[in-house]
Amino acid sequence: MLMAVQSVSTYGNDKALLSCPLCNATNRAEFGAEVNIHFRDLKIDNPGILFLFKVLVCLDCGFSQFRIPETELALLVNGTRN
């Protein structure tokens, strides 16, 4: 059973309701998530960078978005410059 959820943004300090940028619905919710990003060269000694964060999901169309924390973003930037 799906229930409607109007989620509050945790991106930044403001707590404003955000509508989906794809379908404009406000039926969104946050979920804990993990993503492992691998670099293109797929070296055995570099297993990628694991991110644990919250993902904001539109419960109407499935559009999802997240923000990569600054520490992990710096690792991605450095990894793409090698």
Backbone bond lengths (Angstrom), bond angles and torsions (degrees), N, CA, C in turn:
res aa  C-N    CA-C-N  psi(-1)  N-CA   C-N-CA  omega(-1)  CA-C   N-CA-C  phi
1 M - - - 1.445 - - 1.523 109.22 -
2 L 1.321 117.81 124.03 1.455 122.05 176.85 1.514 109.84 -90.42
3 M 1.309 115.25 140.14 1.451 118.68 175.74 1.512 109.37 -122.88
4 A 1.299 116.85 145.21 1.458 121.40 -179.14 1.519 109.62 -70.23
5 V 1.297 115.64 135.83 1.459 121.58 179.87 1.515 107.49 -131.63
6 Q 1.306 116.77 127.93 1.452 119.33 170.59 1.502 106.09 -104.03
7 S 1.317 115.22 107.26 1.451 121.31 -173.39 1.516 110.69 -87.05
8 V 1.305 114.64 152.35 1.454 121.57 176.87 1.516 108.27 -103.83
9 S 1.310 116.16 137.51 1.454 121.23 -178.62 1.518 111.55 -66.08
10 T 1.322 116.09 137.89 1.456 119.82 170.11 1.516 109.74 -114.56
11 Y 1.335 116.27 11.66 1.460 120.50 176.16 1.518 107.43 -81.37
12 G 1.320 116.40 106.98 1.458 120.23 -176.26 1.517 109.83 84.82
13 N 1.298 116.78 -169.10 1.461 121.01 -176.95 1.516 113.24 -92.45
14 D 1.340 118.50 -16.19 1.455 118.84 -179.16 1.518 109.25 -75.45
15 K 1.309 115.91 145.90 1.457 121.81 -177.44 1.528 110.09 -114.41
16 A 1.311 117.10 47.92 1.464 121.77 -178.03 1.524 110.25 -87.97
17 L 1.327 116.25 147.30 1.457 120.39 173.36 1.512 108.57 -67.76
18 L 1.306 116.54 134.03 1.458 121.31 179.73 1.509 109.35 -111.15
19 S 1.325 116.16 136.50 1.457 118.27 174.37 1.528 108.57 -93.60
20 C 1.300 116.06 156.11 1.459 122.40 -179.48 1.521 109.52 -65.54
21 P 1.335 118.81 130.30 1.458 120.25 179.03 1.531 113.35 -70.26
22 L 1.329 117.65 -15.37 1.459 120.45 -179.34 1.534 112.10 -91.58
23 C 1.346 117.16 -49.36 1.472 120.03 -175.48 1.526 113.43 -116.43
24 N 1.323 117.45 -2.86 1.465 124.51 177.00 1.533 113.93 69.89
25 A 1.321 118.27 11.99 1.462 121.45 178.06 1.530 110.01 -75.61
26 T 1.321 116.75 156.04 1.467 121.06 174.97 1.522 110.84 -107.48
27 N 1.308 117.36 9.44 1.454 123.78 -179.75 1.532 108.86 -84.23
28 R 1.346 116.12 73.56 1.461 121.60 -174.35 1.520 109.83 -125.62
29 A 1.320 116.01 154.63 1.461 120.81 179.69 1.520 109.64 -145.92
30 E 1.335 115.49 154.24 1.460 121.26 177.02 1.517 110.03 -97.73
31 F 1.330 115.25 143.60 1.451 122.29 177.13 1.516 108.95 -135.99
32 G 1.322 116.68 147.86 1.457 120.54 172.67 1.516 108.69 -70.93
33 A 1.328 116.86 142.68 1.461 120.25 -177.19 1.518 110.19 -147.33
34 E 1.315 114.51 161.12 1.459 120.37 171.12 1.523 107.86 -139.10
35 V 1.315 114.35 140.55 1.460 121.80 179.75 1.512 107.44 -135.54
36 N 1.308 116.42 137.97 1.458 121.00 174.36 1.522 107.00 -112.11
37 I 1.337 116.39 112.64 1.458 121.26 -179.29 1.519 108.88 -95.30
38 H 1.330 115.14 126.53 1.459 121.87 179.21 1.523 109.32 -105.82
39 F 1.308 115.75 144.49 1.453 120.22 175.36 1.519 108.89 -80.92
40 R 1.294 117.36 157.78 1.469 122.48 -174.10 1.516 114.29 -58.59
41 D 1.322 117.33 -34.52 1.462 119.26 -175.25 1.529 113.51 -74.73
42 L 1.324 119.17 -14.09 1.467 124.77 176.33 1.532 113.62 45.28
43 K 1.303 115.77 54.36 1.461 120.10 176.69 1.521 109.86 -71.58
44 I 1.316 116.67 142.38 1.463 121.16 -179.19 1.520 110.98 -63.49
45 D 1.338 117.93 -35.31 1.459 120.79 -178.55 1.529 112.53 -79.72
46 N 1.347 118.15 -1.32 1.460 121.81 178.24 1.524 108.79 -124.99
47 P 1.342 116.82 94.40 1.455 119.48 -176.16 1.527 113.98 -76.13
48 G 1.324 117.81 0.34 1.459 120.96 -178.81 1.514 110.48 102.55
49 I 1.322 115.18 -171.63 1.461 121.27 -178.94 1.517 107.94 -121.30
50 L 1.320 116.59 123.85 1.454 122.83 -179.55 1.527 109.22 -92.96
51 F 1.324 116.11 128.40 1.457 122.55 178.79 1.518 109.40 -114.43
52 L 1.314 116.76 132.94 1.457 122.72 171.29 1.517 106.26 -115.38
53 F 1.310 117.92 122.31 1.448 120.81 -174.02 1.518 109.86 -160.85
54 K 1.319 116.37 -175.42 1.454 122.07 175.21 1.518 108.91 -104.33
55 V 1.327 115.58 139.49 1.456 121.37 177.27 1.523 107.84 -116.42
56 L 1.335 115.88 134.72 1.454 122.30 -180.00 1.526 107.55 -96.55
57 V 1.345 116.92 120.05 1.460 122.41 -173.58 1.521 110.03 -117.72
58 C 1.329 116.10 131.19 1.464 120.63 172.43 1.528 107.15 -77.28
59 L 1.316 116.56 122.59 1.458 120.44 -178.07 1.527 112.58 -82.46
60 D 1.342 116.37 -0.53 1.464 120.23 175.57 1.525 111.84 -95.51
61 C 1.347 117.51 -47.68 1.467 119.27 -175.21 1.530 113.78 -115.98
62 G 1.337 118.37 -12.03 1.459 121.36 177.72 1.519 114.82 91.66
63 F 1.333 117.98 -3.89 1.464 119.63 178.11 1.522 108.75 -58.67
64 S 1.333 116.27 134.23 1.462 121.35 -176.44 1.517 109.98 -129.28
65 Q 1.338 115.96 149.04 1.446 119.60 176.54 1.523 110.10 -148.32
66 F 1.331 114.14 152.78 1.448 120.16 178.25 1.513 109.11 -151.57
67 R 1.310 115.53 163.72 1.463 121.60 177.44 1.522 107.28 -116.52
68 I 1.321 115.77 131.45 1.461 121.05 177.60 1.526 108.14 -82.75
69 P 1.330 117.68 126.99 1.466 120.63 179.26 1.530 111.81 -58.53
70 E 1.335 116.53 151.45 1.465 122.24 -174.79 1.525 113.37 -54.96
71 T 1.326 117.53 -41.37 1.469 120.67 -178.53 1.525 111.02 -60.97
72 E 1.333 116.66 -48.24 1.454 120.94 -179.62 1.523 111.13 -71.06
73 L 1.339 117.06 -33.04 1.461 120.15 176.87 1.527 110.59 -62.31
74 A 1.325 116.42 -40.31 1.469 120.12 177.23 1.528 110.93 -62.18
75 L 1.339 117.53 -37.80 1.464 120.63 176.89 1.525 111.21 -63.79
76 L 1.331 116.77 -39.49 1.456 120.27 177.82 1.529 110.96 -65.45
77 V 1.319 116.37 -44.00 1.463 120.28 179.85 1.522 110.03 -61.28
78 N 1.317 117.21 -46.91 1.472 120.96 179.18 1.520 111.27 -64.43
79 G 1.308 118.30 -38.10 1.456 122.32 -178.73 1.514 112.97 -68.07
80 T 1.323 117.57 -28.09 1.462 120.28 179.82 1.515 112.09 -84.54
81 R 1.319 117.02 -10.43 1.460 120.43 -179.36 1.520 112.23 -94.83
82 N 1.315 117.82 -8.14 1.478 120.65 -178.73 1.509 111.31 -79.71
